[in-house]
Amino acid sequence: MKQINFNEQTTVSLNTIDLQNTLCKKGRAKNKAEILSNVFQTFYIAPIQPYQSQLVGSLEQISPLLYKLYAKTPSLAIKFDATNEASLLAKLKDSAKEHVKWWQGFYKSCEINPFKSKAR
């Protein structure tokens, strides 16, 4: 749940940035955009993305078991029904996809190559 909230809140915050008029303004230096890219590479890609990938894998493995365990409690079982869009697994994947979409738009709008980032 915490990772889902983290993804959602971060994406909501990022969506408040007007890329065309602030970070990626045509004809201007992209120093701020490059700094943001470096922060993303350093503090998200390096530590959080592997953790989130591991979390998805763990949820994929344990969800069917927890679904069976909570079968008599529908309000809990639904959280572990991997076929349901309200499951924790689906919410985690969806929140990660929305987060990735923002960054893809950022890199495209700012014409920055994420692979040439100065991540340390």
Summary of the structure (lengths in Angstrom):
residues: 120
radius of gyration: 17.8
end to end distance: 28.9
largest distance: 61.2
contacts: 313
relative contact order: 0.19
helix: 69%
strand: 0%
